Amino acid sequence: MIASKGAVYVIPVNRRHMFLALMWVTLLGGCGNRTEMNDLGITSATGFDKQNGKWSITYQVIVPPASSTSGSSGGGSQSTVTTFTSQGKTIREAVAKSSVENPKKLYFAHTNVLVIGEEAAEQGIAEILDNYYRNIEPRETVKMLVADGEARDYLNKMVPPEKNPGRALSDILQRNHDRGSYYPLVNLHEFAMKISSDSGAAGVPIVTVKGQDHKKIENIDVFKETSSPAKLRLEGLSIFSKDKKIGKLSQSESLGVAWLTDQVKRTNLRYAGENGEINSFLVRKATVKTKPIKTGFHYTIRVDAKVSGELEESTSPKKISSTESINELQHQAEQLIEAQMMEGWKATQQLKVDLLGIGNKIHQHQPNEWKSLKESWPEEIRNMDININVDVSVRRTGLLQDSFSKLLGSE
């Protein structure tokens, strides 16, 4: 009924309209069984350790009142995260036991990074993968790291100037992937696909602590200092055969593998010339193709790489812009890249792992051949030869036609 200027109008209402109105009022009155945001403990990072047959899971939970939306530095009276650990014979039991000391419902959908303890990696992480694929909340796109020690120790440490340590570790992985290509950027799904393939191998970056007084970076007072006494950094590549860690590669060996697997997006090459001059070359684009070729009783891997970039720094006394100098720079870069590839290849042969995915390619194109190679594949990797062809193009030499050292000497 609506009144307007003394007149009264009656609007007919049927049962259907009344039912819809009641439903709408009910929905407006509450959210049913939904969890309120204030009841959620949003994890920024999760760490997995395993000792004596038990899982220890460490959770880095965001503290909303202290969190900064910009993620910028600056001291404060309260940490932006809090950590705690729960244990259980299985992963889900450990998660369930977190309720005895944690007032919030753990929420894993926004976890930035997954840190696996060294001992857990050596014992095998199939249970971690099963947990992520079997449950809805955890995302398989979470980035992976292996700890140089126990994972719980790394989730307690700050990463100045970023106030959210979990996000900071994720950003370090992304920045390295985009700018240096020393270590691969691996999420859980990519890792699972690699170790369950015919090649059965994958690499995960290792996080370690460098510097003095490691305990200082577990306190928010570290944000009041202009230089941190210790820092988290990537150092080494943990190598998995199936779900177990079997060894590790150095940074230079890892870069060699990155070249061979076409994962170099951008990196810097530094090399010395015949007379001791230093040249620095920025790789802006690289395309690398690997192909297994049957030669006799064994396979040879053919590698064809096309690389382009620009000269960033030089102390050469020669005229850099000349065709002769550019050809020389290109040749030096080609030799360096080939040497880096060989270093990575020899390291994988030593561990007898197929990080290049050669087994997958043979199985795809020659399935019958793969049947006879499958059982002896690790030894086949060790006996393989590799043939590398690198073609480097220097697109530009910078604003200076000659090096500044040459300009000083010409005066």
Secondary structure, DSSP 8 states (H G I E B T S, - for coil): -EEETTEEE-----HHHHHHHHHHHHHHH--TT---GGGEEEEEEEEEEEETTEEEEEEEEE-GGG--SS------SS-SEEEEEEEESSHHHHHHHGGGT-SSEEE-TT--EEEE-HHHHHH--HHHHHHHHHSSSS-TT-EEEEESS-HHHHHT--BTTBS-HHHHHHHHHHHIIIII-SS---BHHHHHHHHTSSS-EEEEEEEEEEES-GGGGGSGGGGGSSS-SEEEEEEEEEEEETTEEEEEE-HHHHHHHHHHTT--SSEEEEEE-TTS-EEEEEEEEEEEEEEEEEETTEEEEEEEEEEEEEEEEE--SS-TTSHHHHHHHHHHHHHHHHHHHHHHHHHHHHHT--TT-HHHHHHHH-HHHHHHHSTTHHHHHHH-EEEEEEEEEEEE--S-SS-HHHHHHH-
